[in-house]
Amino acid sequence: MKVPFEFAPAHLSRQRAGAVAAYGARLFLEGKTVTAAEHAPDYLRKPQAEREREEALKGE
């Protein structure tokens, strides 16, 4: 099976503080800001503790 793929260059393959800061600066210049109280993470899925709690509640 052959699937086309490519790897990111070594300098782009991991999250770096400089890249995060550059992205934050760009958002700031676009006027996209939030206060610390408004900030909330964007999870791709629920944290494990929440999933386990839901399963436990289903079992009761």
Secondary structure, DSSP 8 states (H G I E B T S, - for coil): ---------GGGSS--HHHHHHHHHHHHHTT----TTT-----SS--HHHHHHHHHHHH-
